[in-house]
Every structure is written in C-alpha cells, then in structure tokens.
Amino acid sequence: MFGHLTRKMKKILPQYIVGKELWDLGAGKLGHSFALLKAGAASVVAVDKDPGTKKHPLLRTIRGYFDQVAVPEKGIEVAFVSWPSNHHLPGLLALLEVSQVVIYLGSNTDGTSCGWSGLFRHLTRRELLAHVPDKLNSLIICGGQLQRARPPTPEEIAALHGSMMSFDQAREKAEQLVGKLDRREKATKLLTDLCVDHFSEGIKHLGRR
Ligand SMILES: C[S@@+](CC[C@H](N)C(=O)[O-])C[C@H]1O[C@@H](n2cnc3c(N)ncnc32)[C@H](O)[C@@H]1O
C-alpha cells in the first residue's frame, strides 16, 4: 500500500465512512478497500486500471481507467483517493463531482507528489470537514462544493505551488496565510507568490466578513 493511515486518521475516519458505500478510486492492490470495510464502510467499489484480485462479499471491483467508468446516476456517497498519480487522470474529477464526500490521502512535500493541480483546485472548492497533516502523508476530508475556493491546507499549498516544498515550509505558509486572512491585499500577494492565486477570489470575500 502507498497511503499510510496514522492512528489519528483511523480515529476520525469512521464518522465519515461507517454505513456508507465507498468508492476507492485508484484502489491498487485493494489494501485500503479492505481496511475501509474493516473500519465500517457498508460496501466498497474499487476502481483501478489494474486492480488486485482479492475478494470480499462487500467489495465490487471495476477494472478500467477512470474515464471508462460510468458515472453513477445516484451519485457516490464517499470517494476515497489515496496516492493518486501525479498527472492529469481523465475521468477522475467527473466521479468526484458526483461524490458527497471526498477523502484524499497523499503527500506533496519533500520530493513526493500525489495528484495534479486540477485535483487540488477541485478539493479547495469543497468544504473542509477534516484535515490531519502528517509528514508521511496528509488526510483531507471534503464535503459539499463551494462557490469559491476556501483557504488551502498546507498539503494543498504544497501541491499547487510551482516547485517542491518541505512539509515544514508548507505548514509555515499556511500559518502565514491564516494570519493575513483579514488583510486582503497581503493574503492575495502571498497567494500570488505561492502560485495559488486562484484563491484570491475567495480571499476577497473572506475579507468582507
Ligand atoms: C500510487 S498507486 C496508489 C494505490 C492505492 N490507492 C494506495 O494508496 O496504495 C496509484 C493507482 O492508481 C491506478 N491508476 C493510475 N492511473 C489510473 C487511471 N487513469 N484510471 C484508473 N486507475 C489508475 C494505478 O493502477 C495504481 O494502482
């Protein structure tokens, strides 16, 4: 398994997954699919172009690329995306668009990158329900879609920044940003410097509160 769920992450996950149908997108060898079932998911749909072959009565496996998967008309209760490839994955965002909750696990600091800018633009335009930063990888749990981007977590800043950051640098930038949220121009300048200026629109509105 690539993604690592820390004790703290395992503690908060159940409130978002117990009794839900979960889609494990890019499920790989199915390690997380099984862990999520063990943690209380009602069932798991595991999607991967090359999925593992282990079986479970509550697990359905779809072999294929994301853009070959029919987007479920009823939507997806919870999507789980752990350590996605660091390039555009056609079809993944269409599945996330119909998901009520999106759980992301990955690392974008210290030489690792999981996901691409489009994925983080999507995540930062969803309500932040929970966030567990960790040097190994961070957990980000997002709810409903927002009209404007919200302030980014350190992991999202690192992912959207033009060049690689350390975990501590990303945390520092996020702290600086929080300190500037009530000073619109400074916050906007910081975001522009970080190459994540698509948040500026959101900041403008935060500044008006
Ligand atoms: C780095 S692995 C992560 C696996 C698992 N989520 C984990 O955390 O251990 C990325 C997975 O995404 C799958 N994948 C990559 N591109 C894909 C695509 N376009 N459609 C479906 N699966 C894809 C790969 O086959 C691989 O299993």
The ligand as a Tripos MOL2 file, in Angstrom:
@<TRIPOS>MOLECULE
LIG
   27    29     1     0     0
SMALL
NO_CHARGES

@<TRIPOS>ATOM
      1 C1          0.2750    5.0540   -6.4690 C.3       1 LIG1
      2 S1         -0.9580    3.8360   -6.7020 S.3       1 LIG1
      3 C2         -1.9740    4.0380   -5.2340 C.3       1 LIG1
      4 C3         -2.7220    2.7930   -4.9060 C.3       1 LIG1
      5 C4         -3.5890    2.8630   -3.6210 C.3       1 LIG1
      6 N1         -4.5930    3.8900   -3.6850 N.3       1 LIG1
      7 C5         -2.7210    3.0410   -2.3990 C.2       1 LIG1
      8 O1         -2.7830    4.0730   -1.7330 O.co2     1 LIG1
      9 O2         -1.9670    2.0990   -2.1030 O.co2     1 LIG1
     10 C6         -1.9660    4.5880   -7.9750 C.3       1 LIG1
     11 C7         -3.0020    3.6290   -8.5350 C.3       1 LIG1
     12 O3         -3.7890    4.3210   -9.4910 O.3       1 LIG1
     13 C8         -4.0330    3.4730  -10.5950 C.3       1 LIG1
     14 N2         -4.2820    4.3430  -11.7490 N.ar      1 LIG1
     15 C9         -3.4010    5.2050  -12.3360 C.ar      1 LIG1
     16 N3         -3.9820    5.8520  -13.3640 N.ar      1 LIG1
     17 C10        -5.2630    5.3860  -13.4230 C.ar      1 LIG1
     18 C11        -6.3600    5.6800  -14.2760 C.ar      1 LIG1
     19 N4         -6.2680    6.6240  -15.2280 N.pl3     1 LIG1
     20 N5         -7.5320    5.0370  -14.0720 N.ar      1 LIG1
     21 C12        -7.6410    4.1040  -13.0780 C.ar      1 LIG1
     22 N6         -6.6280    3.7850  -12.2440 N.ar      1 LIG1
     23 C13        -5.4580    4.4140  -12.4080 C.ar      1 LIG1
     24 C14        -2.7840    2.6230  -10.7190 C.3       1 LIG1
     25 O4         -3.0370    1.4030  -11.3870 O.3       1 LIG1
     26 C15        -2.3920    2.4170   -9.2650 C.3       1 LIG1
     27 O5         -2.9500    1.2380   -8.7200 O.3       1 LIG1
@<TRIPOS>BOND
     1     1     2 1
     2     2     3 1
     3     2    10 1
     4     3     4 1
     5     4     5 1
     6     5     6 1
     7     5     7 1
     8     7     8 2
     9     7     9 1
    10    10    11 1
    11    11    12 1
    12    11    26 1
    13    12    13 1
    14    13    14 1
    15    13    24 1
    16    14    15 ar
    17    14    23 ar
    18    15    16 ar
    19    16    17 ar
    20    17    18 ar
    21    17    23 ar
    22    18    19 1
    23    18    20 ar
    24    20    21 ar
    25    21    22 ar
    26    22    23 ar
    27    24    25 1
    28    24    26 1
    29    26    27 1
@<TRIPOS>SUBSTRUCTURE
     1 LIG1         1 GROUP 0 **** ****
